[in-house]
């Protein structure tokens, strides 16, 4: 894209599919707790935060940090049908796990696969991404049965549920982890880190422009990224040298990133 070349970027620094983890206190704590839970074999973990808070980015970073030949991580995206969810699990677990052929025959084959993995000394880590769009309570019952079925023959499987509003059932059994909104200084770190990850170390946003990004977004990383990308595109079209606070305000007031203009931070 032209605006990326204008700023010397290899890719959109704020695109979700290419997002890189930026170290900030609020996200570092969640990351550290996820790593701890995986390495200790905690059976059920809930990562709960609103839309755009960076849940998927933090989980993926934790999975990268805990890579091990004796560990298999399975990330199931949002809205995967029940049979597809268990089919993905069967593929990832591998040997000893037959693929289920129908909804009524899900737990048995996967349970045998989990046990085979445990006998081989392999820990299975299952991440249910955006679990607020889960395929139904029956599926969760099957999964919890799998997690609770360990007979201490090997590493316990870990289920990580990530979502905006997780169900109240079984919450008492889960290790709960949250994500905080970014502070003003964290927003500056976030923007600079994402730009650097995409190949640009120059200061594109003035300090006051970063302040406007933080104010309009109310500290939500996803909204900061959307607003920043549009601002960079607009500034490039105007051949501007930097992104100014007025440009940020103009985009936000037009409601182009789902921000209510009536909630102006002025």
C-alpha positions as CSV (number, residue, x, y, z in Angstrom):
1,X,0.0,0.0,0.0
2,X,1.2,3.5,-0.8
3,X,0.8,4.9,2.7
4,X,3.0,2.1,4.1
5,X,5.8,2.9,1.7
6,X,5.4,6.6,2.5
7,X,6.3,5.9,6.1
8,X,8.9,3.3,5.3
9,X,6.8,0.4,6.8
10,X,7.0,-3.3,5.7
11,X,3.3,-3.8,6.7
12,X,0.5,-2.3,8.6
13,X,1.9,-2.2,12.2
14,X,-1.6,-2.3,13.7
15,X,-3.2,-5.1,11.6
16,X,-4.4,-7.8,14.0
17,X,-3.1,-10.7,11.9
18,X,0.4,-9.3,11.9
19,X,0.4,-7.8,15.4
20,X,3.5,-8.1,17.5
21,X,3.7,-8.3,21.3
22,X,4.8,-5.0,22.9
23,X,6.1,-5.2,26.4
24,X,4.0,-3.0,28.7
25,X,3.2,-3.5,32.5
26,X,-0.5,-4.3,32.0
27,X,0.2,-6.9,29.3
28,X,3.4,-8.2,30.8
29,X,1.6,-9.4,34.0
30,X,-1.0,-11.3,32.0
31,X,1.7,-12.8,29.8
32,X,3.7,-13.9,32.9
33,X,0.7,-15.4,34.5
34,X,-0.2,-17.4,31.4
35,X,3.3,-18.7,31.1
36,X,3.3,-19.7,34.7
37,X,-0.1,-21.5,34.3
38,X,1.0,-23.4,31.2
39,X,4.4,-24.5,32.7
40,X,2.7,-25.5,36.0
41,X,0.0,-27.4,34.1
42,X,-3.0,-25.5,35.5
43,X,-6.0,-27.2,34.1
44,X,-8.4,-24.2,33.4
45,X,-7.4,-20.6,32.8
46,X,-9.7,-17.7,31.9
47,X,-8.3,-14.6,30.2
48,X,-11.1,-12.1,30.2
49,X,-11.1,-8.6,28.8
50,X,-13.1,-6.4,26.4
51,X,-12.9,-6.3,22.6
52,X,-9.6,-4.9,21.3
53,X,-7.7,-5.3,24.6
54,X,-5.0,-7.6,23.0
55,X,-6.1,-11.0,24.4
56,X,-5.1,-13.0,21.3
57,X,-1.7,-11.2,21.0
58,X,-0.9,-12.0,24.7
59,X,-2.0,-15.6,24.4
60,X,0.1,-16.1,21.2
61,X,3.1,-14.6,22.9
62,X,2.7,-17.0,25.9
63,X,2.5,-20.0,23.5
64,X,5.7,-18.9,21.8
65,X,7.4,-18.5,25.1
66,X,6.4,-22.0,26.2
67,X,7.3,-23.9,23.1
68,X,8.7,-27.2,24.0
69,X,9.1,-30.6,22.2
70,X,7.0,-32.1,25.1
71,X,4.1,-29.7,24.7
72,X,1.5,-29.3,22.0
73,X,-0.5,-26.1,21.7
74,X,-3.8,-25.9,19.9
75,X,-5.4,-22.5,19.2
76,X,-9.1,-22.8,18.2
77,X,-10.4,-19.6,16.6
78,X,-13.8,-18.1,17.4
79,X,-17.0,-19.6,16.3
80,X,-15.6,-23.0,15.4
81,X,-18.4,-25.6,15.3
82,X,-18.3,-28.3,17.9
83,X,-17.3,-31.1,15.5
84,X,-14.7,-28.9,13.9
85,X,-13.3,-28.0,17.3
86,X,-12.7,-31.6,18.3
87,X,-11.4,-32.4,14.8
88,X,-8.8,-29.7,15.2
89,X,-7.8,-31.2,18.6
90,X,-7.5,-34.7,17.1
91,X,-5.2,-33.4,14.4
92,X,-3.0,-31.5,16.8
93,X,-2.8,-34.3,19.4
94,X,-1.7,-36.8,16.7
95,X,-1.0,-40.4,17.4
96,X,-3.4,-42.3,19.5
97,X,-6.3,-39.9,18.8
98,X,-8.9,-41.0,16.2
99,X,-10.9,-38.2,14.6
100,X,-14.5,-38.1,15.9
101,X,-17.1,-38.7,13.2
102,X,-20.2,-37.2,14.8
103,X,-21.3,-34.9,17.7
104,X,-22.3,-37.9,19.8
105,X,-18.9,-39.4,19.7
106,X,-16.6,-36.5,20.7
107,X,-15.3,-37.1,24.1
108,X,-14.2,-40.7,23.8
109,X,-11.7,-40.4,20.9
110,X,-10.3,-37.1,22.2
111,X,-10.0,-38.4,25.8
112,X,-8.0,-41.4,24.5
113,X,-5.8,-39.0,22.6
114,X,-5.2,-36.8,25.7
115,X,-4.3,-39.9,27.7
116,X,-1.9,-41.2,25.0
117,X,-0.2,-37.8,24.9
118,X,0.1,-37.8,28.7
119,X,1.6,-41.3,28.7
120,X,4.2,-40.0,26.2
121,X,5.0,-37.1,28.6
122,X,3.3,-34.5,26.3
123,X,1.3,-31.7,27.7
124,X,-1.6,-30.5,25.6
125,X,-2.5,-26.8,25.8
126,X,-5.8,-25.9,24.3
127,X,-6.6,-22.2,23.7
128,X,-10.3,-21.3,23.0
129,X,-9.9,-17.9,21.4
130,X,-12.8,-15.4,21.7
131,X,-14.8,-17.9,23.9
132,X,-17.7,-15.5,24.2
133,X,-18.8,-16.9,20.8
134,X,-18.5,-20.5,22.1
135,X,-20.4,-23.3,20.3
136,X,-22.5,-24.2,23.3
137,X,-22.5,-25.4,26.9
138,X,-22.4,-29.0,26.0
139,X,-19.0,-28.6,24.3
140,X,-17.6,-26.9,27.4
141,X,-18.9,-29.8,29.5
142,X,-17.1,-32.2,27.2
143,X,-13.9,-30.2,27.5
144,X,-14.0,-29.9,31.2
145,X,-14.6,-33.6,31.5
146,X,-11.4,-34.1,29.4
147,X,-9.4,-31.8,31.7
148,X,-10.8,-33.4,34.8
149,X,-10.1,-36.9,33.6
150,X,-6.4,-36.9,34.2
151,X,-5.3,-40.1,36.1
152,X,-1.8,-38.7,36.9
153,X,-0.1,-40.8,34.3
154,X,1.6,-37.7,32.9
155,X,1.3,-33.9,32.4
156,X,-2.2,-32.5,32.9
157,X,-3.8,-30.8,29.9
158,X,-4.4,-27.0,30.1
159,X,-7.5,-25.2,28.7
160,X,-7.2,-21.4,28.2
161,X,-10.5,-19.7,27.6
162,X,-10.1,-16.2,26.1
163,X,-13.2,-13.9,25.8
164,X,-15.1,-10.7,26.7
165,X,-17.7,-12.2,28.9
166,X,-17.0,-15.7,29.9
167,X,-19.8,-17.9,31.3
168,X,-20.1,-18.1,35.1
169,X,-20.1,-21.9,35.2
170,X,-16.9,-23.5,36.4
171,X,-15.3,-20.1,37.1
172,X,-14.4,-21.3,40.6
173,X,-12.2,-23.9,39.0
174,X,-10.4,-21.4,36.7
175,X,-7.3,-19.3,37.2
176,X,-8.7,-15.8,36.3
177,X,-6.4,-13.4,34.4
178,X,-7.5,-9.9,33.1
179,X,-6.0,-7.1,31.0
180,X,-6.0,-3.5,32.0
181,X,-6.5,-0.5,29.6
182,X,-3.3,1.2,28.6
183,X,-2.1,4.3,30.5
184,X,-0.9,7.3,28.5
185,X,2.7,6.3,28.7
186,X,1.8,2.7,27.8
187,X,0.0,4.0,24.7
188,X,3.1,5.7,23.6
189,X,5.1,2.5,24.2
190,X,2.5,0.5,22.3
191,X,2.5,2.8,19.2
192,X,6.3,3.0,19.1
193,X,6.7,-0.7,19.5
194,X,4.2,-1.6,16.8
195,X,5.9,0.9,14.4
196,X,9.3,-0.5,15.2
197,X,8.1,-4.0,14.6
198,X,6.9,-3.0,11.1
199,X,10.3,-1.4,10.3
200,X,9.9,2.3,11.3
201,X,11.8,3.8,14.2
202,X,11.0,7.4,13.4
203,X,8.6,9.5,15.4
204,X,5.5,9.6,13.2
205,X,3.1,10.8,15.9
206,X,3.8,14.0,17.8
207,X,3.5,13.6,21.6
208,X,0.2,15.4,21.6
209,X,-1.1,13.2,18.8
210,X,-0.3,10.1,21.0
211,X,-2.2,11.8,23.8
212,X,-5.2,12.2,21.5
213,X,-5.0,8.5,20.4
214,X,-5.1,7.5,24.1
215,X,-7.9,9.9,25.0
216,X,-10.2,8.9,22.1
217,X,-9.6,5.2,22.5
218,X,-9.9,5.3,26.3
219,X,-6.8,3.1,26.4
220,X,-8.1,0.2,24.3
221,X,-5.1,-1.1,22.2
222,X,-7.3,-2.2,19.3
223,X,-9.0,1.2,19.0
224,X,-5.6,3.0,19.2
225,X,-4.4,0.8,16.3
226,X,-7.4,1.5,14.1
227,X,-7.2,5.2,14.7
228,X,-3.5,5.3,14.2
229,X,-3.6,3.4,10.9
230,X,-6.3,5.8,9.5
231,X,-4.3,8.8,10.7
232,X,-1.2,7.6,9.0
233,X,-3.0,6.9,5.8
234,X,-4.6,10.4,5.9
235,X,-1.3,12.1,6.7
236,X,0.5,10.3,3.9
237,X,-2.2,11.4,1.4
238,X,-1.5,15.0,2.5
239,X,2.3,14.5,2.3
240,X,2.6,15.5,6.0
241,X,5.8,14.9,7.8
242,X,4.1,13.8,11.1
243,X,0.6,13.0,12.4
244,X,-0.8,15.9,14.4
245,X,-3.5,15.9,17.1
246,X,-5.9,17.9,14.9
247,X,-5.7,15.1,12.3
248,X,-6.5,12.5,15.0
249,X,-9.5,14.6,16.2
250,X,-10.8,14.9,12.7
251,X,-10.9,11.2,12.1
252,X,-12.4,10.4,15.5
253,X,-15.1,13.1,15.1
254,X,-16.2,11.5,11.8
255,X,-16.8,8.3,13.7
256,X,-14.6,6.2,11.3
257,X,-13.4,3.8,13.9
258,X,-16.5,3.1,16.0
259,X,-15.9,6.0,18.4
260,X,-18.9,8.0,19.4
261,X,-18.1,11.6,18.5
262,X,-20.3,12.8,21.3
263,X,-17.8,11.4,23.8
264,X,-15.1,13.8,22.7
265,X,-12.3,14.0,25.3
266,X,-12.0,17.8,24.8
